[in-house]
Amino acid sequence: MKLQVEQAKEHIGKPFPYTCTEPATVLGDVTAFPWSRHDITISGEFRYDGQNYIVEGTVRTEGEYECTRCLTPLTHVQVTPFKETFGVLKEWQNAEDAEIIPFDGETIDVTDLIRETLIINEPSQVLCQDDCKGLCVHCGANLNVSPCSCESFVVDPRLAVLRTLLDKDDD
């Protein structure tokens, strides 16, 4: 995923829009992620500020996930913003201390940036609906489909002795 940016140097401050759709395989070995079998779309704009190139936009992908609560399969669409500064490092600058990412001056390769953005923003929980009721802890029934016949109030067996105190009459 490369952006041709040399034309921006002639127009300081002017935004140049871009859009690119590629299969996730261009990001390297990302087979561990559900979005690895789908296309990735990046869109946004870049501009030259007189010294550096500012690249910003969004990355959109989708993947096949399971609901964290009820294990129902679902397709989750993720749209994540990103912004990064690229520039040609001078000889006296230390690349490790710089806040800009070095590049050759003509094309900016955003492949690493997109891969890192997607991996860092991988959702820890994906829900089929905001009010997902999940599974019954006793019988495993999906509570979104129908209520189960399990007793709703179950006492922890370690605390069952204390319940006998509540059952006695205070007489």
Solvent accessible surface area in square Angstrom, and as a share of the most:
residue,aa,sasa,rsa
1,M,26,0.11
2,K,134,0.57
3,L,12,0.06
4,Q,102,0.45
5,V,0,0.00
6,E,81,0.36
7,Q,70,0.31
8,A,0,0.00
9,K,120,0.51
10,E,139,0.62
11,H,85,0.38
12,I,118,0.60
13,G,40,0.38
14,K,103,0.44
15,P,65,0.41
16,F,27,0.11
17,P,113,0.71
18,Y,23,0.09
19,T,102,0.59
20,C,32,0.19
21,T,76,0.44
22,E,54,0.24
23,P,64,0.40
24,A,1,0.01
25,T,99,0.58
26,V,59,0.34
27,L,1,0.00
28,G,44,0.42
29,D,129,0.67
30,V,5,0.03
31,T,105,0.61
32,A,93,0.72
33,F,43,0.18
34,P,30,0.19
35,W,1,0.00
36,S,10,0.07
37,R,166,0.61
38,H,46,0.21
39,D,82,0.43
40,I,0,0.00
41,T,38,0.22
42,I,1,0.00
43,S,40,0.26
44,G,25,0.24
45,E,61,0.27
46,F,7,0.03
47,R,63,0.23
48,Y,18,0.07
49,D,73,0.38
50,G,32,0.31
51,Q,144,0.64
52,N,30,0.15
53,Y,9,0.03
54,I,18,0.09
55,V,0,0.00
56,E,49,0.22
57,G,14,0.14
58,T,49,0.28
59,V,0,0.00
60,R,106,0.39
61,T,1,0.00
62,E,50,0.22
63,G,0,0.00
64,E,87,0.39
65,Y,28,0.10
66,E,107,0.48
67,C,0,0.00
68,T,68,0.39
69,R,107,0.39
70,C,7,0.04
71,L,101,0.50
72,T,50,0.29
73,P,108,0.68
74,L,33,0.17
75,T,71,0.41
76,H,50,0.23
77,V,66,0.38
78,Q,18,0.08
79,V,89,0.51
80,T,11,0.07
81,P,100,0.63
82,F,17,0.07
83,K,125,0.53
84,E,48,0.22
85,T,37,0.21
86,F,7,0.03
87,G,0,0.00
88,V,90,0.51
89,L,38,0.19
90,K,113,0.48
91,E,181,0.81
92,W,191,0.67
93,Q,61,0.27
94,N,82,0.42
95,A,60,0.46
96,E,156,0.70
97,D,111,0.57
98,A,31,0.24
99,E,164,0.73
100,I,28,0.14
101,I,69,0.35
102,P,70,0.44
103,F,30,0.12
104,D,108,0.56
105,G,22,0.21
106,E,106,0.47
107,T,30,0.17
108,I,0,0.00
109,D,74,0.39
110,V,1,0.00
111,T,19,0.11
112,D,79,0.41
113,L,22,0.11
114,I,0,0.00
115,R,65,0.24
116,E,97,0.43
117,T,14,0.08
118,L,0,0.00
119,I,69,0.35
120,I,140,0.71
121,N,65,0.33
122,E,44,0.20
123,P,37,0.23
124,S,114,0.73
125,Q,112,0.50
126,V,10,0.06
127,L,52,0.26
128,C,51,0.31
129,Q,82,0.36
130,D,138,0.71
131,D,105,0.54
132,C,7,0.04
133,K,139,0.59
134,G,5,0.05
135,L,61,0.31
136,C,13,0.08
137,V,137,0.79
138,H,106,0.47
139,C,75,0.45
140,G,43,0.41
141,A,35,0.27
142,N,41,0.21
143,L,50,0.25
144,N,47,0.24
145,V,120,0.69
146,S,59,0.38
147,P,122,0.77
148,C,41,0.25
149,S,118,0.76
150,C,45,0.27
151,E,122,0.55
152,S,121,0.78
153,F,126,0.53
154,V,79,0.45
155,V,44,0.25
156,D,48,0.25
157,P,114,0.72
158,R,201,0.73
159,L,97,0.48
160,A,45,0.35
161,V,115,0.66
162,L,101,0.50
163,R,108,0.40
164,T,71,0.41
165,L,116,0.58
166,L,148,0.73
167,D,99,0.51
168,K,136,0.58
169,D,120,0.62
170,D,151,0.78
171,D,176,0.91
